[in-house]
Amino acid sequence: MILAILQARASSSRFPGKVLKPILGVPMLIRQIERVQRAKLIEKLVVATSDDVSDDPIERLCRENGITCFKGKLDDVLERFYQAAKPRHPGHIVRLTGDCPLADPYLIDQAIDFHMQGNYDYTSNTLEPTYPDGLDVEVFRFSCLEQAWQEAQLPSQREHVTPFLYRQPGRFKIGSYKNNVDLSHLRWTVDEPLDLKLVTKVYEALYPSNPNFATSDILAFLDENPELKVINTHFLRNEGFQKSLMEDTLFIYNLSKKGS
């Protein structure tokens, strides 16, 4: 089975409650799930949120919309992923994050197919970014997730789930899925209010006439409205991961002090 796990929490430090912000009157998380559920190769979808009280509204939203929800540790997202996946016995997992309301179901299927055809342990379209930030897809074997869960110790590995895998190419067979045109300069993720403004403009323009609008439709719209392309491009990509890497340094330093 191919299981999609979409991680979402309300306690974002940069934009609290962003996954519940409305886009055309519907919470952003539901808009993303609408798109993800059109991917043909995903057999089951689980929203993995935390057991912190701040995330109770996410659990309630999922229940009201008939979406499976798992609650686990707030900061140890690797633990949360593993526990969400384990009872469902998947062969492979698709990792998605709840800040991508323009997720592309066709791209998700392409990445899964590339992963399966290449017999990879881990596949992503972010190792060498060529897609807009916000169309991120990761696919990996459950057996590899289990190894990461058992062995990973660094804060970046526990918080971001997959660095333990893709930073060990000698141990795991890594697949890098790339676009034929580099669009990595575009930012379609939602980490800041300006990001939501851009995404809302896209939905307002495209969704009413075509709820299944594609990446090509978004690109055409932005070509017609070039000022929107750049309203949020000054934000850094993967800022949260860079912060975790700094925490790794402190973690390693504290370990060395204990051992000395």
KAGIGI-V273297 format. One record per pair of residues at least 24 apart in sequence whose C-alpha atoms are under 10 Angstrom apart, sorted by the first residue. I is the first residue (numbers start at 1). J is the second residue. If there is no record, write none. Layout:
# KAGIGI-V273297
i=I j=J
i=I j=J
This chain:
# KAGIGI-V273297
i=1 j=41
i=1 j=42
i=1 j=43
i=1 j=44
i=1 j=88
i=1 j=89
i=1 j=90
i=1 j=91
i=1 j=92
i=1 j=93
i=2 j=41
i=2 j=42
i=2 j=43
i=2 j=44
i=2 j=45
i=2 j=88
i=2 j=89
i=2 j=90
i=2 j=91
i=2 j=92
i=2 j=93
i=2 j=94
i=2 j=112
i=2 j=139
i=2 j=140
i=2 j=141
i=2 j=142
i=3 j=41
i=3 j=42
i=3 j=43
i=3 j=44
i=3 j=45
i=3 j=46
i=3 j=85
i=3 j=88
i=3 j=89
i=3 j=90
i=3 j=91
i=3 j=92
i=3 j=93
i=3 j=94
i=3 j=95
i=3 j=139
i=3 j=142
i=4 j=36
i=4 j=37
i=4 j=41
i=4 j=42
i=4 j=43
i=4 j=44
i=4 j=45
i=4 j=46
i=4 j=47
i=4 j=48
i=4 j=85
i=4 j=90
i=4 j=92
i=4 j=93
i=4 j=94
i=4 j=95
i=4 j=96
i=4 j=138
i=4 j=139
i=5 j=44
i=5 j=45
i=5 j=46
i=5 j=47
i=5 j=48
i=5 j=49
i=5 j=69
i=5 j=70
i=5 j=81
i=5 j=82
i=5 j=84
i=5 j=85
i=5 j=93
i=5 j=94
i=5 j=95
i=5 j=96
i=5 j=97
i=5 j=98
i=6 j=32
i=6 j=33
i=6 j=36
i=6 j=45
i=6 j=46
i=6 j=47
i=6 j=48
i=6 j=49
i=6 j=69
i=6 j=81
i=6 j=94
i=6 j=95
i=6 j=96
i=6 j=97
i=6 j=98
i=6 j=99
i=7 j=46
i=7 j=47
i=7 j=48
i=7 j=49
i=7 j=50
i=7 j=69
i=7 j=70
i=7 j=77
i=7 j=80
i=7 j=81
i=7 j=95
i=7 j=96
i=7 j=97
i=7 j=98
i=7 j=99
i=8 j=47
i=8 j=48
i=8 j=49
i=8 j=50
i=8 j=55
i=8 j=58
i=8 j=96
i=8 j=97
i=8 j=98
i=8 j=99
i=9 j=47
i=9 j=48
i=9 j=49
i=9 j=50
i=9 j=51
i=9 j=52
i=9 j=54
i=9 j=55
i=9 j=56
i=9 j=57
i=9 j=58
i=9 j=59
i=9 j=74
i=9 j=97
i=9 j=98
i=9 j=99
i=10 j=49
i=10 j=50
i=10 j=52
i=10 j=53
i=10 j=54
i=10 j=55
i=10 j=56
i=10 j=57
i=10 j=58
i=10 j=98
i=11 j=50
i=11 j=52
i=11 j=53
i=11 j=54
i=11 j=55
i=11 j=74
i=12 j=191
i=12 j=192
i=13 j=191
i=13 j=192
i=13 j=240
i=14 j=191
i=14 j=192
i=14 j=193
i=14 j=240
i=15 j=190
i=15 j=191
i=15 j=192
i=15 j=193
i=15 j=196
i=16 j=54
i=16 j=191
i=16 j=192
i=16 j=193
i=17 j=54
i=17 j=55
i=17 j=57
i=17 j=58
i=18 j=98
i=18 j=99
i=18 j=190
i=18 j=191
i=18 j=192
i=18 j=193
i=18 j=196
i=19 j=58
i=19 j=97
i=19 j=98
i=19 j=99
i=19 j=100
i=19 j=101
i=19 j=190
i=19 j=191
i=20 j=57
i=20 j=58
i=20 j=61
i=20 j=98
i=21 j=193
i=21 j=196
i=22 j=196
i=22 j=200
i=23 j=101
i=23 j=196
i=23 j=197
i=23 j=199
i=23 j=200
i=23 j=201
i=23 j=202
i=23 j=203
i=23 j=204
i=24 j=200
i=24 j=201
i=24 j=203
i=24 j=204
i=24 j=207
i=24 j=208
i=27 j=58
i=27 j=61
i=27 j=101
i=28 j=98
i=28 j=99
i=28 j=100
i=28 j=101
i=28 j=102
i=28 j=190
i=28 j=196
i=28 j=199
i=28 j=200
i=29 j=58
i=29 j=61
i=29 j=62
i=29 j=97
i=29 j=98
i=29 j=99
i=29 j=100
i=29 j=101
i=30 j=61
i=30 j=62
i=30 j=65
i=30 j=67
i=30 j=98
i=30 j=101
i=31 j=100
i=31 j=101
i=31 j=102
i=31 j=103
i=31 j=203
i=31 j=211
i=32 j=96
i=32 j=97
i=32 j=98
i=32 j=99
i=32 j=100
i=32 j=101
i=32 j=102
i=32 j=103
i=32 j=104
i=32 j=105
i=33 j=67
i=33 j=98
i=33 j=100
i=33 j=101
i=33 j=102
i=33 j=103
i=33 j=105
i=34 j=101
i=34 j=103
i=34 j=105
i=34 j=211
i=34 j=212
i=35 j=100
i=35 j=101
i=35 j=102
i=35 j=103
i=35 j=104
i=35 j=105
i=35 j=106
i=35 j=211
i=35 j=212
i=35 j=213
i=35 j=214
i=36 j=96
i=36 j=100
i=36 j=101
i=36 j=102
i=36 j=103
i=36 j=104
i=36 j=105
i=36 j=106
i=36 j=108
i=36 j=109
i=37 j=105
i=38 j=104
i=38 j=105
i=38 j=106
i=38 j=108
i=38 j=109
i=38 j=212
i=39 j=104
i=39 j=105
i=39 j=106
i=39 j=107
i=39 j=108
i=39 j=109
i=39 j=110
i=39 j=112
i=40 j=105
i=40 j=106
i=40 j=108
i=40 j=109
i=41 j=105
i=41 j=106
i=41 j=108
i=41 j=109
i=41 j=110
i=41 j=111
i=41 j=112
i=41 j=113
i=42 j=92
i=42 j=93
i=42 j=94
i=42 j=105
i=42 j=108
i=42 j=109
i=42 j=112
i=43 j=90
i=44 j=68
i=44 j=88
i=44 j=90
i=44 j=93
i=44 j=94
i=45 j=69
i=45 j=93
i=45 j=94
i=46 j=70
i=46 j=81
i=46 j=84
i=46 j=85
i=47 j=71
i=47 j=81
i=47 j=84
i=47 j=96
i=47 j=97
i=47 j=98
i=48 j=72
i=48 j=73
i=48 j=77
i=48 j=80
i=48 j=81
i=48 j=83
i=48 j=84
i=48 j=85
i=48 j=96
i=48 j=97
i=48 j=98
i=49 j=73
i=49 j=74
i=49 j=77
i=49 j=80
i=49 j=81
i=49 j=84
i=49 j=98
i=50 j=74
i=50 j=75
i=50 j=76
i=50 j=77
i=50 j=80
i=51 j=80
i=74 j=159
i=75 j=155
i=75 j=158
i=75 j=159
i=75 j=160
i=76 j=149
i=76 j=155
i=76 j=156
i=76 j=157
i=76 j=158
i=76 j=159
i=76 j=160
i=76 j=161
i=77 j=149
i=77 j=156
i=77 j=157
i=77 j=158
i=77 j=159
i=77 j=160
i=77 j=161
i=77 j=162
i=78 j=145
i=78 j=146
i=78 j=148
i=78 j=149
i=78 j=150
i=78 j=152
i=78 j=156
i=78 j=157
i=78 j=158
i=78 j=159
i=78 j=160
i=78 j=161
i=78 j=162
i=79 j=145
i=79 j=146
i=79 j=148
i=79 j=149
i=79 j=150
i=79 j=158
i=79 j=159
i=79 j=161
i=80 j=149
i=80 j=158
i=80 j=159
i=80 j=161
i=81 j=145
i=81 j=146
i=81 j=149
i=81 j=158
i=81 j=161
i=82 j=142
i=82 j=145
i=82 j=146
i=82 j=148
i=82 j=149
i=82 j=150
i=82 j=161
i=83 j=146
i=83 j=149
i=85 j=142
i=85 j=145
i=85 j=146
i=86 j=142
i=86 j=145
i=86 j=146
i=89 j=142
i=89 j=143
i=90 j=141
i=90 j=142
i=90 j=143
i=91 j=140
i=91 j=141
i=91 j=142
i=91 j=143
i=92 j=116
i=92 j=121
i=92 j=122
i=92 j=139
i=92 j=140
i=92 j=141
i=92 j=142
i=92 j=143
i=92 j=144
i=92 j=145
i=93 j=122
i=93 j=138
i=93 j=139
i=93 j=140
i=93 j=141
i=93 j=142
i=93 j=143
i=93 j=144
i=93 j=145
i=94 j=122
i=94 j=123
i=94 j=124
i=94 j=137
i=94 j=138
i=94 j=139
i=94 j=140
i=94 j=141
i=94 j=142
i=95 j=124
i=95 j=136
i=95 j=137
i=95 j=138
i=95 j=139
i=95 j=140
i=95 j=161
i=95 j=162
i=96 j=134
i=96 j=135
i=96 j=136
i=96 j=137
i=96 j=138
i=96 j=139
i=97 j=134
i=97 j=135
i=97 j=136
i=97 j=137
i=97 j=138
i=97 j=189
i=98 j=134
i=98 j=189
i=98 j=190
i=99 j=134
i=99 j=135
i=99 j=188
i=99 j=189
i=99 j=190
i=99 j=191
i=99 j=192
i=99 j=195
i=99 j=196
i=100 j=133
i=100 j=134
i=100 j=135
i=100 j=136
i=100 j=188
i=100 j=189
i=100 j=190
i=100 j=191
i=100 j=199
i=101 j=134
i=101 j=135
i=101 j=188
i=101 j=189
i=101 j=190
i=101 j=196
i=101 j=199
i=101 j=200
i=101 j=203
i=102 j=132
i=102 j=134
i=102 j=135
i=102 j=188
i=102 j=189
i=102 j=190
i=102 j=199
i=102 j=202
i=102 j=203
i=102 j=213
i=102 j=214
i=102 j=215
i=102 j=218
i=103 j=134
i=103 j=135
i=103 j=136
i=103 j=137
i=103 j=188
i=103 j=189
i=103 j=214
i=103 j=215
i=104 j=134
i=104 j=135
i=104 j=136
i=104 j=137
i=104 j=212
i=104 j=213
i=104 j=214
i=104 j=215
i=105 j=135
i=105 j=212
i=105 j=214
i=105 j=215
i=106 j=214
i=106 j=215
i=107 j=131
i=107 j=135
i=107 j=136
i=107 j=137
i=107 j=177
i=107 j=179
i=107 j=214
i=107 j=215
i=108 j=135
i=108 j=136
i=108 j=137
i=108 j=138
i=108 j=139
i=109 j=137
i=110 j=137
i=110 j=177
i=111 j=136
i=111 j=137
i=111 j=138
i=111 j=139
i=111 j=175
i=111 j=176
i=111 j=177
i=111 j=178
i=112 j=137
i=112 j=138
i=112 j=139
i=112 j=140
i=112 j=177
i=113 j=139
i=114 j=139
i=114 j=175
i=114 j=176
i=114 j=177
i=115 j=139
i=115 j=140
i=115 j=141
i=115 j=174
i=115 j=175
i=115 j=176
i=115 j=177
i=116 j=140
i=116 j=141
i=116 j=175
i=118 j=173
i=118 j=174
i=118 j=175
i=119 j=173
i=119 j=174
i=119 j=175
i=120 j=172
i=120 j=173
i=120 j=174
i=120 j=175
i=120 j=176
i=121 j=145
i=121 j=165
i=121 j=166
i=121 j=169
i=121 j=171
i=121 j=172
i=121 j=173
i=121 j=174
i=121 j=175
i=122 j=162
i=122 j=165
i=122 j=166
i=122 j=169
i=122 j=172
i=122 j=173
i=122 j=174
i=122 j=175
i=122 j=176
i=123 j=165
i=123 j=166
i=123 j=173
i=123 j=174
i=123 j=175
i=123 j=176
i=123 j=177
i=124 j=166
i=124 j=174
i=124 j=175
i=124 j=176
i=124 j=177
i=124 j=178
i=125 j=175
i=125 j=176
i=125 j=177
i=125 j=178
i=125 j=179
i=126 j=176
i=126 j=177
i=126 j=178
i=126 j=184
i=127 j=166
i=127 j=174
i=127 j=175
i=127 j=176
i=127 j=177
i=127 j=178
i=128 j=176
i=128 j=177
i=128 j=178
i=128 j=179
i=128 j=182
i=128 j=184
i=129 j=176
i=129 j=177
i=129 j=178
i=129 j=179
i=129 j=182
i=129 j=183
i=129 j=184
i=129 j=185
i=130 j=177
i=130 j=178
i=130 j=179
i=130 j=180
i=130 j=181
i=130 j=182
i=130 j=183
i=130 j=184
i=130 j=185
i=130 j=186
i=131 j=177
i=131 j=178
i=131 j=179
i=131 j=180
i=131 j=181
i=131 j=182
i=131 j=183
i=131 j=184
i=131 j=185
i=131 j=186
i=131 j=187
i=131 j=188
i=132 j=182
i=132 j=183
i=132 j=184
i=132 j=185
i=132 j=186
i=132 j=187
i=132 j=188
i=132 j=189
i=132 j=215
i=133 j=183
i=133 j=184
i=133 j=185
i=133 j=186
i=133 j=187
i=133 j=188
i=133 j=189
i=133 j=190
i=133 j=233
i=133 j=237
i=133 j=238
i=134 j=184
i=134 j=186
i=134 j=187
i=134 j=188
i=134 j=189
i=134 j=190
i=134 j=191
i=134 j=237
i=135 j=184
i=135 j=187
i=135 j=188
i=135 j=189
i=135 j=215
i=136 j=189
i=137 j=177
i=138 j=162
i=138 j=175
i=138 j=176
i=138 j=177
i=139 j=175
i=140 j=165
i=140 j=166
i=140 j=173
i=140 j=174
i=140 j=175
i=144 j=172
i=153 j=248
i=153 j=251
i=153 j=252
i=154 j=244
i=154 j=245
i=154 j=247
i=154 j=248
i=154 j=249
i=154 j=250
i=154 j=251
i=154 j=252
i=155 j=241
i=155 j=243
i=155 j=244
i=155 j=245
i=155 j=246
i=155 j=247
i=155 j=248
i=155 j=249
i=155 j=250
i=155 j=251
i=155 j=252
i=156 j=240
i=156 j=241
i=156 j=242
i=156 j=243
i=156 j=244
i=156 j=245
i=156 j=246
i=156 j=247
i=156 j=248
i=157 j=241
i=157 j=244
i=157 j=245
i=157 j=248
i=158 j=244
i=159 j=240
i=159 j=241
i=159 j=244
i=160 j=240
i=160 j=241
i=160 j=244
i=163 j=241
i=183 j=219
i=184 j=237
i=185 j=229
i=185 j=230
i=185 j=233
i=185 j=237
i=186 j=219
i=186 j=229
i=186 j=230
i=186 j=232
i=186 j=233
i=187 j=229
i=187 j=230
i=187 j=231
i=187 j=232
i=187 j=233
i=187 j=234
i=187 j=235
i=187 j=236
i=187 j=237
i=188 j=218
i=188 j=229
i=188 j=232
i=188 j=233
i=189 j=232
i=189 j=237
i=190 j=232
i=191 j=235
i=191 j=237
i=191 j=238
i=191 j=239
i=191 j=240
i=192 j=232
i=192 j=235
i=193 j=232
i=194 j=231
i=194 j=232
i=194 j=233
i=194 j=235
i=195 j=231
i=195 j=232
i=195 j=233
i=195 j=235
i=196 j=232
i=197 j=228
i=197 j=231
i=197 j=232
i=198 j=222
i=198 j=228
i=198 j=229
i=198 j=230
i=198 j=231
i=198 j=232
i=199 j=228
i=201 j=228
i=202 j=228
